[in-house]
Amino acid sequence: MGKMLIEGADAVIALSGDGEITLRGHGCNDSQSVPYGWREHAFGGDCVYALQRAAAALRGEGPLENTATDYLVNIAIEEAL
């Protein structure tokens, strides 16, 4: 999994794709994990979470939020407009 690196004058901080934050001082080979409190909240309407749930459902790992039959009503409304 890739990491985003931010290099500063004295250290490098890294953020991994799974949310882990590490800090490595210049001249050091070892990184230390930076603990932080995770707060579950709906950033941006939780769009990324919803997309992940939909992808999991398509893999058979949970229910779909809506079915094609349910969505046909939306299409009918759109066409009527």
Number of C-alpha atoms within 10 A of each C-alpha: 5 9 15 11 14 11 13 10 7 9 15 15 19 21 16 13 11 9 10 13 19 18 17 17 16 13 8 8 7 11 15 11 13 12 9 8 5 7 6 7 8 10 9 8 9 11 11 12 13 12 11 11 17 18 14 14 14 12 10 10 11 12 13 14 10 9 9 8 8 10 10 11 11 11 11 10 9 9 8 7 6
